[in-house]
Structures are given as C-alpha cells and as structure tokens.
C-alpha cells in the first residue's frame, strides 16, 4: 500500500517556489529528452561500470522511465514537497533535494563501479 498523506497540520507559509520549480524542471527535462528527442538520454542517465561521472549524479535525478513514472513522482514530490519546503524554506529544501539525490546517485555509481552487465 502506498503511503500518501491526505492531510497535514503543517502550515504553508508561502507559495512553494522550489517544489513547483522542481516539478517544472522534471517535466521540461522529460519533454526535451524523451518526447522532443533534442538531447540524448544516455548523456543524462547514470552509467554503470564505466568509471565515476559526477555530472551524471545531478542530471540523472531528473530522468524518468516514462509518463507514468514522471506523473507518480511529481504527485509524490508535490505532496511531500509542500510540507518539507514549508518547514525548511525554499532554498534549504532545494539544496536538500539536490544534495540527497546527487549523493544517492553517486553512491549507486560507486557501488556499481565494476559492473560488467553479465
């Protein structure tokens, strides 16, 4: 069962700038990379067994497997982003989102450093 909050006691003090900005950035990257074909998805995706590529740690945060994956993640980001951004403020929320995402991608790439595909 998916955990989705339907109510919260956390007040929203300001318009969620970072949450809306991240949702817009995710949709824009999906449209440009997957639908528009303007950029190669391989340059944005996290590669395994091909060394360490820190530029992919940030770019791969914005990649999604398809429209359903994108929509599900954006709903989740909207629901939790409102509360977390309300507690942290927009710039701390944005910094936390990007830092946690990049750290997770970096750790994944380092763990998979010797992956050969076999």
Biopython code that builds the backbone (N, CA, C, O; Angstrom):
import numpy as np
from Bio.PDB.StructureBuilder import StructureBuilder

atoms = [
    (1, "UNK", "N", (0.844, -1.181, 0.000)),
    (1, "UNK", "CA", (0.000, 0.000, 0.000)),
    (1, "UNK", "C", (0.889, 1.244, 0.000)),
    (1, "UNK", "O", (1.833, 1.343, 0.784)),
    (2, "UNK", "N", (0.587, 2.160, -0.858)),
    (2, "UNK", "CA", (1.353, 3.394, -0.991)),
    (2, "UNK", "C", (0.962, 4.369, 0.109)),
    (2, "UNK", "O", (-0.221, 4.586, 0.370)),
    (3, "UNK", "N", (1.964, 4.953, 0.748)),
    (3, "UNK", "CA", (1.722, 5.929, 1.799)),
    (3, "UNK", "C", (1.597, 7.307, 1.169)),
    (3, "UNK", "O", (2.585, 7.875, 0.705)),
    (4, "UNK", "N", (0.386, 7.842, 1.151)),
    (4, "UNK", "CA", (0.140, 9.163, 0.594)),
    (4, "UNK", "C", (-0.609, 9.986, 1.640)),
    (4, "UNK", "O", (-1.719, 9.623, 2.028)),
    (5, "UNK", "N", (-0.023, 11.080, 2.098)),
    (5, "UNK", "CA", (-0.724, 11.895, 3.092)),
    (5, "UNK", "C", (-1.902, 12.627, 2.456)),
    (5, "UNK", "O", (-1.780, 13.185, 1.366)),
    (6, "UNK", "N", (-3.020, 12.621, 3.131)),
    (6, "UNK", "CA", (-4.182, 13.352, 2.615)),
    (6, "UNK", "C", (-4.517, 14.547, 3.491)),
    (6, "UNK", "O", (-5.405, 15.336, 3.166)),
    (7, "UNK", "N", (-3.810, 14.677, 4.594)),
    (7, "UNK", "CA", (-3.980, 15.837, 5.450)),
    (7, "UNK", "C", (-2.690, 16.081, 6.229)),
    (7, "UNK", "O", (-1.891, 15.164, 6.423)),
    (8, "UNK", "N", (-2.498, 17.298, 6.666)),
    (8, "UNK", "CA", (-1.321, 17.635, 7.452)),
    (8, "UNK", "C", (-1.651, 18.801, 8.369)),
    (8, "UNK", "O", (-2.543, 19.601, 8.088)),
    (9, "UNK", "N", (-0.924, 18.880, 9.456)),
    (9, "UNK", "CA", (-1.093, 20.022, 10.340)),
    (9, "UNK", "C", (-0.001, 21.064, 10.109)),
    (9, "UNK", "O", (0.072, 22.072, 10.812)),
    (10, "UNK", "N", (0.838, 20.806, 9.122)),
    (10, "UNK", "CA", (1.926, 21.736, 8.803)),
    (10, "UNK", "C", (1.376, 22.922, 8.019)),
    (10, "UNK", "O", (0.813, 22.741, 6.939)),
    (11, "UNK", "N", (1.531, 24.126, 8.546)),
    (11, "UNK", "CA", (1.045, 25.298, 7.813)),
    (11, "UNK", "C", (1.924, 25.599, 6.598)),
    (11, "UNK", "O", (3.129, 25.347, 6.611)),
    (12, "UNK", "N", (1.319, 26.127, 5.580)),
    (12, "UNK", "CA", (2.052, 26.544, 4.381)),
    (12, "UNK", "C", (2.183, 28.063, 4.482)),
    (12, "UNK", "O", (1.205, 28.797, 4.341)),
    (13, "UNK", "N", (3.409, 28.515, 4.727)),
    (13, "UNK", "CA", (3.661, 29.932, 4.976)),
    (13, "UNK", "C", (3.850, 30.757, 3.705)),
    (13, "UNK", "O", (3.657, 31.973, 3.722)),
    (14, "UNK", "N", (4.221, 30.116, 2.624)),
    (14, "UNK", "CA", (4.486, 30.840, 1.387)),
    (14, "UNK", "C", (4.211, 29.923, 0.205)),
    (14, "UNK", "O", (4.070, 28.710, 0.355)),
    (15, "UNK", "N", (4.141, 30.520, -0.949)),
    (15, "UNK", "CA", (3.940, 29.755, -2.164)),
    (15, "UNK", "C", (5.139, 28.837, -2.363)),
    (15, "UNK", "O", (6.272, 29.302, -2.234)),
    (16, "UNK", "N", (4.944, 27.538, -2.675)),
    (16, "UNK", "CA", (6.046, 26.572, -2.744)),
    (16, "UNK", "C", (6.913, 26.745, -3.997)),
    (16, "UNK", "O", (6.772, 25.999, -4.966)),
    (17, "UNK", "N", (7.788, 27.711, -3.967)),
    (17, "UNK", "CA", (8.625, 28.075, -5.118)),
    (17, "UNK", "C", (9.491, 26.911, -5.587)),
    (17, "UNK", "O", (9.490, 26.579, -6.772)),
    (18, "UNK", "N", (10.228, 26.289, -4.672)),
    (18, "UNK", "CA", (11.147, 25.213, -5.052)),
    (18, "UNK", "C", (10.399, 23.973, -5.513)),
    (18, "UNK", "O", (10.813, 23.326, -6.474)),
    (19, "UNK", "N", (9.311, 23.633, -4.848)),
    (19, "UNK", "CA", (8.537, 22.446, -5.233)),
    (19, "UNK", "C", (7.983, 22.606, -6.640)),
    (19, "UNK", "O", (8.112, 21.702, -7.467)),
    (20, "UNK", "N", (7.373, 23.741, -6.915)),
    (20, "UNK", "CA", (6.826, 23.996, -8.253)),
    (20, "UNK", "C", (7.949, 24.067, -9.282)),
    (20, "UNK", "O", (7.800, 23.566, -10.397)),
    (21, "UNK", "N", (9.068, 24.686, -8.918)),
    (21, "UNK", "CA", (10.218, 24.769, -9.819)),
    (21, "UNK", "C", (10.790, 23.400, -10.148)),
    (21, "UNK", "O", (11.142, 23.139, -11.299)),
    (22, "UNK", "N", (10.888, 22.526, -9.158)),
    (22, "UNK", "CA", (11.400, 21.173, -9.402)),
    (22, "UNK", "C", (10.438, 20.365, -10.264)),
    (22, "UNK", "O", (10.868, 19.611, -11.136)),
    (23, "UNK", "N", (9.159, 20.517, -10.027)),
    (23, "UNK", "CA", (8.169, 19.815, -10.859)),
    (23, "UNK", "C", (8.280, 20.307, -12.298)),
    (23, "UNK", "O", (8.280, 19.501, -13.228)),
    (24, "UNK", "N", (8.375, 21.615, -12.491)),
    (24, "UNK", "CA", (8.514, 22.175, -13.838)),
    (24, "UNK", "C", (9.814, 21.700, -14.500)),
    (24, "UNK", "O", (9.816, 21.360, -15.683)),
    (25, "UNK", "N", (10.912, 21.674, -13.746)),
    (25, "UNK", "CA", (12.196, 21.217, -14.294)),
    (25, "UNK", "C", (12.123, 19.755, -14.709)),
    (25, "UNK", "O", (12.625, 19.390, -15.772)),
    (26, "UNK", "N", (11.506, 18.914, -13.887)),
    (26, "UNK", "CA", (11.362, 17.497, -14.223)),
    (26, "UNK", "C", (10.530, 17.297, -15.487)),
    (26, "UNK", "O", (10.881, 16.490, -16.347)),
    (27, "UNK", "N", (9.437, 18.030, -15.594)),
    (27, "UNK", "CA", (8.576, 17.923, -16.782)),
    (27, "UNK", "C", (9.305, 18.431, -18.017)),
    (27, "UNK", "O", (9.219, 17.825, -19.085)),
    (28, "UNK", "N", (10.019, 19.541, -17.875)),
    (28, "UNK", "CA", (10.767, 20.099, -19.000)),
    (28, "UNK", "C", (11.857, 19.139, -19.486)),
    (28, "UNK", "O", (11.997, 18.914, -20.688)),
    (29, "UNK", "N", (12.617, 18.582, -18.561)),
    (29, "UNK", "CA", (13.668, 17.628, -18.947)),
    (29, "UNK", "C", (13.052, 16.407, -19.616)),
    (29, "UNK", "O", (13.571, 15.928, -20.624)),
    (30, "UNK", "N", (11.952, 15.896, -19.069)),
    (30, "UNK", "CA", (11.287, 14.745, -19.687)),
    (30, "UNK", "C", (10.839, 15.079, -21.105)),
    (30, "UNK", "O", (11.034, 14.283, -22.023)),
    (31, "UNK", "N", (10.243, 16.248, -21.284)),
    (31, "UNK", "CA", (9.763, 16.647, -22.603)),
    (31, "UNK", "C", (10.907, 16.803, -23.598)),
    (31, "UNK", "O", (10.810, 16.344, -24.736)),
    (32, "UNK", "N", (11.977, 17.444, -23.176)),
    (32, "UNK", "CA", (13.109, 17.688, -24.080)),
    (32, "UNK", "C", (13.847, 16.392, -24.408)),
    (32, "UNK", "O", (14.187, 16.153, -25.566)),
    (33, "UNK", "N", (14.098, 15.556, -23.402)),
    (33, "UNK", "CA", (14.900, 14.355, -23.606)),
    (33, "UNK", "C", (14.084, 13.229, -24.223)),
    (33, "UNK", "O", (14.516, 12.628, -25.208)),
    (34, "UNK", "N", (12.928, 12.933, -23.675)),
    (34, "UNK", "CA", (12.184, 11.750, -24.100)),
    (34, "UNK", "C", (11.197, 11.999, -25.230)),
    (34, "UNK", "O", (11.064, 11.174, -26.134)),
    (35, "UNK", "N", (10.518, 13.113, -25.184)),
    (35, "UNK", "CA", (9.496, 13.384, -26.189)),
    (35, "UNK", "C", (10.071, 14.158, -27.370)),
    (35, "UNK", "O", (9.841, 13.796, -28.524)),
    (36, "UNK", "N", (10.812, 15.214, -27.084)),
    (36, "UNK", "CA", (11.345, 16.055, -28.138)),
    (36, "UNK", "C", (12.523, 15.469, -28.883)),
    (36, "UNK", "O", (12.754, 15.803, -30.045)),
    (37, "UNK", "N", (13.278, 14.589, -28.217)),
    (37, "UNK", "CA", (14.433, 13.982, -28.857)),
    (37, "UNK", "C", (15.573, 14.960, -29.099)),
    (37, "UNK", "O", (16.464, 14.687, -29.904)),
    (38, "UNK", "N", (15.555, 16.098, -28.411)),
    (38, "UNK", "CA", (16.587, 17.112, -28.614)),
    (38, "UNK", "C", (17.922, 16.711, -27.989)),
    (38, "UNK", "O", (18.984, 17.047, -28.514)),
    (39, "UNK", "N", (17.865, 15.993, -26.864)),
    (39, "UNK", "CA", (19.070, 15.554, -26.168)),
    (39, "UNK", "C", (19.077, 14.039, -26.074)),
    (39, "UNK", "O", (18.018, 13.414, -26.027)),
    (40, "UNK", "N", (20.243, 13.453, -26.047)),
    (40, "UNK", "CA", (20.373, 12.014, -25.904)),
    (40, "UNK", "C", (20.161, 11.614, -24.444)),
    (40, "UNK", "O", (20.833, 12.147, -23.561)),
    (41, "UNK", "N", (19.236, 10.678, -24.173)),
    (41, "UNK", "CA", (19.028, 10.241, -22.784)),
    (41, "UNK", "C", (20.290, 9.627, -22.174)),
    (41, "UNK", "O", (20.498, 9.724, -20.964)),
    (42, "UNK", "N", (21.124, 9.001, -22.989)),
    (42, "UNK", "CA", (22.330, 8.356, -22.478)),
    (42, "UNK", "C", (23.281, 9.351, -21.822)),
    (42, "UNK", "O", (24.011, 8.987, -20.901)),
    (43, "UNK", "N", (23.283, 10.585, -22.275)),
    (43, "UNK", "CA", (24.166, 11.584, -21.674)),
    (43, "UNK", "C", (23.655, 12.053, -20.317)),
    (43, "UNK", "O", (24.422, 12.607, -19.529)),
    (44, "UNK", "N", (22.373, 11.842, -20.032)),
    (44, "UNK", "CA", (21.778, 12.269, -18.768)),
    (44, "UNK", "C", (21.670, 11.130, -17.767)),
    (44, "UNK", "O", (21.607, 11.369, -16.561)),
    (45, "UNK", "N", (21.647, 9.874, -18.260)),
    (45, "UNK", "CA", (21.458, 8.718, -17.384)),
    (45, "UNK", "C", (22.721, 8.367, -16.616)),
    (45, "UNK", "O", (23.829, 8.706, -17.033)),
    (46, "UNK", "N", (22.548, 7.697, -15.509)),
    (46, "UNK", "CA", (23.649, 7.219, -14.690)),
    (46, "UNK", "C", (24.224, 5.977, -15.356)),
    (46, "UNK", "O", (23.497, 5.012, -15.589)),
    (47, "UNK", "N", (25.524, 5.985, -15.667)),
    (47, "UNK", "CA", (26.153, 4.823, -16.299)),
    (47, "UNK", "C", (26.845, 3.971, -15.243)),
    (47, "UNK", "O", (27.389, 4.482, -14.264)),
    (48, "UNK", "N", (26.811, 2.666, -15.465)),
    (48, "UNK", "CA", (27.411, 1.708, -14.529)),
    (48, "UNK", "C", (28.616, 1.034, -15.172)),
    (48, "UNK", "O", (28.593, 0.711, -16.359)),
    (49, "UNK", "N", (29.665, 0.823, -14.389)),
    (49, "UNK", "CA", (30.846, 0.104, -14.853)),
    (49, "UNK", "C", (31.709, 0.881, -15.822)),
    (49, "UNK", "O", (32.556, 0.298, -16.499)),
    (50, "UNK", "N", (31.513, 2.165, -15.900)),
    (50, "UNK", "CA", (32.243, 3.000, -16.860)),
    (50, "UNK", "C", (32.958, 4.144, -16.154)),
    (50, "UNK", "O", (33.158, 5.208, -16.739)),
    (51, "UNK", "N", (33.342, 3.932, -14.904)),
    (51, "UNK", "CA", (34.022, 4.978, -14.155)),
    (51, "UNK", "C", (33.048, 5.832, -13.369)),
    (51, "UNK", "O", (31.849, 5.561, -13.316)),
    (52, "UNK", "N", (33.597, 6.868, -12.764)),
    (52, "UNK", "CA", (32.806, 7.789, -11.948)),
    (52, "UNK", "C", (32.567, 9.066, -12.763)),
    (52, "UNK", "O", (33.505, 9.672, -13.281)),
    (53, "UNK", "N", (31.302, 9.457, -12.865)),
    (53, "UNK", "CA", (30.913, 10.632, -13.655)),
    (53, "UNK", "C", (30.033, 11.547, -12.804)),
    (53, "UNK", "O", (28.809, 11.420, -12.833)),
    (54, "UNK", "N", (30.635, 12.469, -12.045)),
    (54, "UNK", "CA", (29.852, 13.330, -11.142)),
    (54, "UNK", "C", (28.781, 14.166, -11.842)),
    (54, "UNK", "O", (27.769, 14.494, -11.222)),
    (55, "UNK", "N", (28.971, 14.518, -13.103)),
    (55, "UNK", "CA", (27.955, 15.304, -13.811)),
    (55, "UNK", "C", (26.655, 14.525, -13.956)),
    (55, "UNK", "O", (25.581, 15.122, -14.026)),
    (56, "UNK", "N", (26.742, 13.184, -14.002)),
    (56, "UNK", "CA", (25.545, 12.350, -14.104)),
    (56, "UNK", "C", (24.800, 12.262, -12.778)),
    (56, "UNK", "O", (23.609, 11.951, -12.755)),
    (57, "UNK", "N", (25.485, 12.530, -11.686)),
    (57, "UNK", "CA", (24.849, 12.436, -10.371)),
    (57, "UNK", "C", (23.710, 13.443, -10.260)),
    (57, "UNK", "O", (22.693, 13.155, -9.629)),
    (58, "UNK", "N", (23.862, 14.591, -10.848)),
    (58, "UNK", "CA", (22.821, 15.616, -10.800)),
    (58, "UNK", "C", (21.829, 15.462, -11.950)),
    (58, "UNK", "O", (20.620, 15.570, -11.746)),
    (59, "UNK", "N", (22.334, 15.211, -13.152)),
    (59, "UNK", "CA", (21.431, 15.136, -14.307)),
    (59, "UNK", "C", (20.481, 13.949, -14.224)),
    (59, "UNK", "O", (19.334, 14.055, -14.658)),
    (60, "UNK", "N", (20.927, 12.829, -13.680)),
    (60, "UNK", "CA", (20.076, 11.643, -13.643)),
    (60, "UNK", "C", (18.930, 11.761, -12.638)),
    (60, "UNK", "O", (17.987, 10.970, -12.685)),
    (61, "UNK", "N", (19.000, 12.734, -11.734)),
    (61, "UNK", "CA", (17.895, 12.969, -10.801)),
    (61, "UNK", "C", (16.627, 13.334, -11.575)),
    (61, "UNK", "O", (15.519, 13.032, -11.132)),
    (62, "UNK", "N", (16.787, 13.973, -12.711)),
    (62, "UNK", "CA", (15.649, 14.491, -13.473)),
    (62, "UNK", "C", (15.155, 13.539, -14.561)),
    (62, "UNK", "O", (14.279, 13.904, -15.345)),
    (63, "UNK", "N", (15.705, 12.323, -14.619)),
    (63, "UNK", "CA", (15.297, 11.353, -15.633)),
    (63, "UNK", "C", (14.187, 10.453, -15.101)),
    (63, "UNK", "O", (14.175, 10.094, -13.923)),
    (64, "UNK", "N", (13.252, 10.092, -15.985)),
    (64, "UNK", "CA", (12.134, 9.222, -15.629)),
    (64, "UNK", "C", (11.932, 8.192, -16.738)),
    (64, "UNK", "O", (12.209, 8.461, -17.907)),
    (65, "UNK", "N", (11.448, 7.016, -16.358)),
    (65, "UNK", "CA", (11.321, 5.893, -17.289)),
    (65, "UNK", "C", (10.149, 6.041, -18.262)),
    (65, "UNK", "O", (10.136, 5.396, -19.310)),
    (66, "UNK", "N", (9.196, 6.858, -17.938)),
    (66, "UNK", "CA", (8.041, 7.037, -18.811)),
    (66, "UNK", "C", (7.065, 8.007, -18.178)),
    (66, "UNK", "O", (7.305, 8.510, -17.081)),
    (67, "UNK", "N", (5.955, 8.276, -18.871)),
    (67, "UNK", "CA", (4.977, 9.229, -18.358)),
    (67, "UNK", "C", (4.390, 8.825, -17.004)),
    (67, "UNK", "O", (4.188, 9.684, -16.145)),
    (68, "UNK", "N", (4.113, 7.541, -16.800)),
    (68, "UNK", "CA", (3.564, 7.092, -15.522)),
    (68, "UNK", "C", (4.538, 7.304, -14.369)),
    (68, "UNK", "O", (4.143, 7.716, -13.278)),
    (69, "UNK", "N", (5.798, 7.023, -14.617)),
    (69, "UNK", "CA", (6.847, 7.228, -13.615)),
    (69, "UNK", "C", (6.957, 8.712, -13.286)),
    (69, "UNK", "O", (7.045, 9.082, -12.115)),
    (70, "UNK", "N", (6.952, 9.550, -14.292)),
    (70, "UNK", "CA", (7.029, 11.002, -14.098)),
    (70, "UNK", "C", (5.832, 11.510, -13.293)),
    (70, "UNK", "O", (6.010, 12.252, -12.326)),
    (71, "UNK", "N", (4.624, 11.121, -13.680)),
    (71, "UNK", "CA", (3.414, 11.585, -13.003)),
    (71, "UNK", "C", (3.403, 11.129, -11.545)),
    (71, "UNK", "O", (3.099, 11.920, -10.652)),
    (72, "UNK", "N", (3.729, 9.868, -11.302)),
    (72, "UNK", "CA", (3.769, 9.357, -9.931)),
    (72, "UNK", "C", (4.774, 10.101, -9.064)),
    (72, "UNK", "O", (4.476, 10.463, -7.926)),
    (73, "UNK", "N", (5.961, 10.326, -9.606)),
    (73, "UNK", "CA", (6.986, 11.045, -8.847)),
    (73, "UNK", "C", (6.597, 12.496, -8.602)),
    (73, "UNK", "O", (6.890, 13.035, -7.535)),
    (74, "UNK", "N", (5.949, 13.135, -9.557)),
    (74, "UNK", "CA", (5.574, 14.538, -9.380)),
    (74, "UNK", "C", (4.437, 14.684, -8.376)),
    (74, "UNK", "O", (4.394, 15.670, -7.640)),
    (75, "UNK", "N", (3.516, 13.723, -8.329)),
    (75, "UNK", "CA", (2.475, 13.743, -7.299)),
    (75, "UNK", "C", (3.116, 13.597, -5.928)),
    (75, "UNK", "O", (2.781, 14.329, -4.996)),
    (76, "UNK", "N", (4.044, 12.643, -5.807)),
    (76, "UNK", "CA", (4.750, 12.429, -4.549)),
    (76, "UNK", "C", (5.538, 13.669, -4.157)),
    (76, "UNK", "O", (5.519, 14.073, -2.994)),
    (77, "UNK", "N", (6.237, 14.283, -5.123)),
    (77, "UNK", "CA", (7.012, 15.498, -4.854)),
    (77, "UNK", "C", (6.088, 16.629, -4.401)),
    (77, "UNK", "O", (6.435, 17.364, -3.476)),
    (78, "UNK", "N", (4.941, 16.784, -5.019)),
    (78, "UNK", "CA", (4.006, 17.836, -4.645)),
    (78, "UNK", "C", (3.504, 17.634, -3.215)),
    (78, "UNK", "O", (3.495, 18.572, -2.418)),
    (79, "UNK", "N", (3.086, 16.407, -2.893)),
    (79, "UNK", "CA", (2.521, 16.141, -1.571)),
    (79, "UNK", "C", (3.543, 16.332, -0.454)),
    (79, "UNK", "O", (3.247, 16.972, 0.556)),
    (80, "UNK", "N", (4.729, 15.788, -0.628)),
    (80, "UNK", "CA", (5.738, 15.893, 0.409)),
    (80, "UNK", "C", (6.533, 17.187, 0.316)),
    (80, "UNK", "O", (6.992, 17.706, 1.334)),
    (81, "UNK", "N", (6.702, 17.710, -0.884)),
    (81, "UNK", "CA", (7.448, 18.944, -1.065)),
    (81, "UNK", "C", (6.801, 20.127, -0.373)),
    (81, "UNK", "O", (7.490, 20.977, 0.191)),
    (82, "UNK", "N", (5.471, 20.184, -0.414)),
    (82, "UNK", "CA", (4.756, 21.275, 0.258)),
    (82, "UNK", "C", (5.092, 21.331, 1.740)),
    (82, "UNK", "O", (5.374, 22.400, 2.282)),
    (83, "UNK", "N", (5.061, 20.177, 2.390)),
    (83, "UNK", "CA", (5.294, 20.119, 3.834)),
    (83, "UNK", "C", (6.761, 20.375, 4.153)),
    (83, "UNK", "O", (7.078, 21.172, 5.036)),
    (84, "UNK", "N", (7.659, 19.699, 3.433)),
    (84, "UNK", "CA", (9.086, 19.822, 3.733)),
    (84, "UNK", "C", (9.580, 21.226, 3.405)),
    (84, "UNK", "O", (10.331, 21.812, 4.185)),
    (85, "UNK", "N", (9.172, 21.768, 2.269)),
    (85, "UNK", "CA", (9.575, 23.134, 1.924)),
    (85, "UNK", "C", (9.004, 24.136, 2.928)),
    (85, "UNK", "O", (9.658, 25.123, 3.265)),
    (86, "UNK", "N", (7.786, 23.879, 3.404)),
    (86, "UNK", "CA", (7.195, 24.747, 4.411)),
    (86, "UNK", "C", (7.984, 24.758, 5.708)),
    (86, "UNK", "O", (8.053, 25.782, 6.389)),
    (87, "UNK", "N", (8.578, 23.628, 6.051)),
    (87, "UNK", "CA", (9.374, 23.533, 7.285)),
    (87, "UNK", "C", (10.790, 24.072, 7.102)),
    (87, "UNK", "O", (11.313, 24.749, 7.987)),
    (88, "UNK", "N", (11.422, 23.774, 5.943)),
    (88, "UNK", "CA", (12.826, 24.139, 5.722)),
    (88, "UNK", "C", (13.018, 25.500, 5.069)),
    (88, "UNK", "O", (14.052, 26.139, 5.265)),
    (89, "UNK", "N", (12.047, 25.946, 4.306)),
    (89, "UNK", "CA", (12.231, 27.121, 3.465)),
    (89, "UNK", "C", (12.652, 26.655, 2.077)),
    (89, "UNK", "O", (13.134, 25.534, 1.913)),
    (90, "UNK", "N", (12.469, 27.514, 1.084)),
    (90, "UNK", "CA", (12.677, 27.065, -0.294)),
    (90, "UNK", "C", (14.122, 26.740, -0.608)),
    (90, "UNK", "O", (14.382, 25.748, -1.289)),
    (91, "UNK", "N", (15.075, 27.533, -0.141)),
    (91, "UNK", "CA", (16.462, 27.287, -0.544)),
    (91, "UNK", "C", (17.057, 26.093, 0.189)),
    (91, "UNK", "O", (17.872, 25.373, -0.389)),
    (92, "UNK", "N", (16.675, 25.857, 1.449)),
    (92, "UNK", "CA", (17.153, 24.661, 2.162)),
    (92, "UNK", "C", (16.524, 23.399, 1.587)),
    (92, "UNK", "O", (17.178, 22.361, 1.482)),
    (93, "UNK", "N", (15.243, 23.496, 1.214)),
    (93, "UNK", "CA", (14.573, 22.357, 0.598)),
    (93, "UNK", "C", (15.230, 22.009, -0.731)),
    (93, "UNK", "O", (15.517, 20.842, -0.996)),
    (94, "UNK", "N", (15.468, 23.011, -1.562)),
    (94, "UNK", "CA", (16.103, 22.770, -2.865)),
    (94, "UNK", "C", (17.504, 22.197, -2.691)),
    (94, "UNK", "O", (17.871, 21.249, -3.385)),
    (95, "UNK", "N", (18.284, 22.753, -1.785)),
    (95, "UNK", "CA", (19.634, 22.242, -1.526)),
    (95, "UNK", "C", (19.578, 20.809, -1.013)),
    (95, "UNK", "O", (20.382, 19.972, -1.423)),
    (96, "UNK", "N", (18.635, 20.518, -0.121)),
    (96, "UNK", "CA", (18.499, 19.157, 0.412)),
    (96, "UNK", "C", (18.088, 18.179, -0.673)),
    (96, "UNK", "O", (18.639, 17.081, -0.761)),
    (97, "UNK", "N", (17.132, 18.561, -1.496)),
    (97, "UNK", "CA", (16.644, 17.707, -2.583)),
    (97, "UNK", "C", (17.790, 17.348, -3.529)),
    (97, "UNK", "O", (17.992, 16.180, -3.861)),
    (98, "UNK", "N", (18.531, 18.364, -3.953)),
    (98, "UNK", "CA", (19.628, 18.128, -4.895)),
    (98, "UNK", "C", (20.782, 17.370, -4.248)),
    (98, "UNK", "O", (21.375, 16.498, -4.881)),
    (99, "UNK", "N", (21.107, 17.688, -3.001)),
    (99, "UNK", "CA", (22.210, 17.010, -2.312)),
    (99, "UNK", "C", (21.891, 15.542, -2.051)),
    (99, "UNK", "O", (22.739, 14.676, -2.271)),
    (100, "UNK", "N", (20.689, 15.257, -1.590)),
    (100, "UNK", "CA", (20.303, 13.868, -1.324)),
    (100, "UNK", "C", (20.252, 13.080, -2.627)),
    (100, "UNK", "O", (20.723, 11.944, -2.684)),
    (101, "UNK", "N", (19.684, 13.674, -3.670)),
    (101, "UNK", "CA", (19.620, 13.000, -4.968)),
    (101, "UNK", "C", (20.999, 12.724, -5.541)),
    (101, "UNK", "O", (21.264, 11.617, -6.009)),
    (102, "UNK", "N", (21.882, 13.715, -5.511)),
    (102, "UNK", "CA", (23.241, 13.541, -6.037)),
    (102, "UNK", "C", (24.021, 12.523, -5.209)),
    (102, "UNK", "O", (24.769, 11.720, -5.766)),
    (103, "UNK", "N", (23.857, 12.548, -3.889)),
    (103, "UNK", "CA", (24.548, 11.578, -3.026)),
    (103, "UNK", "C", (24.071, 10.158, -3.317)),
    (103, "UNK", "O", (24.876, 9.227, -3.358)),
    (104, "UNK", "N", (22.785, 9.993, -3.515)),
    (104, "UNK", "CA", (22.244, 8.668, -3.819)),
    (104, "UNK", "C", (22.763, 8.172, -5.162)),
    (104, "UNK", "O", (23.153, 7.010, -5.285)),
    (105, "UNK", "N", (22.771, 9.038, -6.167)),
    (105, "UNK", "CA", (23.268, 8.646, -7.489)),
    (105, "UNK", "C", (24.767, 8.358, -7.444)),
    (105, "UNK", "O", (25.234, 7.408, -8.071)),
    (106, "UNK", "N", (25.517, 9.169, -6.710)),
    (106, "UNK", "CA", (26.957, 8.943, -6.579)),
    (106, "UNK", "C", (27.255, 7.626, -5.897)),
    (106, "UNK", "O", (28.127, 6.876, -6.337)),
    (107, "UNK", "N", (26.534, 7.340, -4.824)),
    (107, "UNK", "CA", (26.724, 6.087, -4.102)),
    (107, "UNK", "C", (26.383, 4.897, -4.998)),
    (107, "UNK", "O", (27.107, 3.902, -5.020)),
    (108, "UNK", "N", (25.287, 5.005, -5.730)),
    (108, "UNK", "CA", (24.892, 3.937, -6.644)),
    (108, "UNK", "C", (25.966, 3.704, -7.695)),
    (108, "UNK", "O", (26.317, 2.557, -7.972)),
    (109, "UNK", "N", (26.491, 4.772, -8.284)),
    (109, "UNK", "CA", (27.506, 4.624, -9.321)),
    (109, "UNK", "C", (28.802, 4.036, -8.758)),
    (109, "UNK", "O", (29.455, 3.233, -9.425)),
    (110, "UNK", "N", (29.173, 4.420, -7.561)),
    (110, "UNK", "CA", (30.388, 3.883, -6.938)),
    (110, "UNK", "C", (30.204, 2.408, -6.598)),
    (110, "UNK", "O", (31.120, 1.612, -6.806)),
    (111, "UNK", "N", (29.035, 2.028, -6.076)),
    (111, "UNK", "CA", (28.767, 0.621, -5.774)),
    (111, "UNK", "C", (28.808, -0.212, -7.049)),
    (111, "UNK", "O", (29.295, -1.343, -7.030)),
    (112, "UNK", "N", (28.309, 0.322, -8.141)),
    (112, "UNK", "CA", (28.243, -0.401, -9.414)),
    (112, "UNK", "C", (29.478, -0.157, -10.288)),
    (112, "UNK", "O", (29.436, -0.401, -11.494)),
    (113, "UNK", "N", (30.557, 0.314, -9.701)),
    (113, "UNK", "CA", (31.760, 0.699, -10.458)),
    (113, "UNK", "C", (32.317, -0.444, -11.307)),
    (113, "UNK", "O", (32.796, -0.204, -12.416)),
    (114, "UNK", "N", (32.266, -1.652, -10.820)),
    (114, "UNK", "CA", (32.837, -2.787, -11.545)),
    (114, "UNK", "C", (31.787, -3.652, -12.230)),
    (114, "UNK", "O", (32.039, -4.814, -12.548)),
    (115, "UNK", "N", (30.616, -3.082, -12.454)),
    (115, "UNK", "CA", (29.531, -3.792, -13.131)),
    (115, "UNK", "C", (29.905, -4.020, -14.596)),
    (115, "UNK", "O", (30.345, -3.102, -15.288)),
    (116, "UNK", "N", (29.723, -5.249, -15.052)),
    (116, "UNK", "CA", (30.079, -5.573, -16.437)),
    (116, "UNK", "C", (28.869, -5.926, -17.289)),
    (116, "UNK", "O", (28.998, -6.094, -18.501)),
    (117, "UNK", "N", (27.702, -6.040, -16.679)),
    (117, "UNK", "CA", (26.497, -6.363, -17.436)),
    (117, "UNK", "C", (26.233, -7.849, -17.569)),
    (117, "UNK", "O", (25.270, -8.249, -18.225)),
    (118, "UNK", "N", (27.071, -8.676, -16.958)),
    (118, "UNK", "CA", (26.897, -10.126, -17.065)),
    (118, "UNK", "C", (25.919, -10.655, -16.063)),
    (118, "UNK", "O", (25.664, -11.858, -16.026)),
]
sb = StructureBuilder()
sb.init_structure("model")
sb.init_model(0)
sb.init_chain("A")
sb.init_seg("    ")
for serial, (resi, resn, name, xyz) in enumerate(atoms, 1):
    if name == "N":
        sb.init_residue(resn, " ", resi, " ")
    sb.init_atom(name, np.array(xyz, "f"), 0.0, 1.0, " ", f" {name:<3s}", serial, name[0])
structure = sb.get_structure()
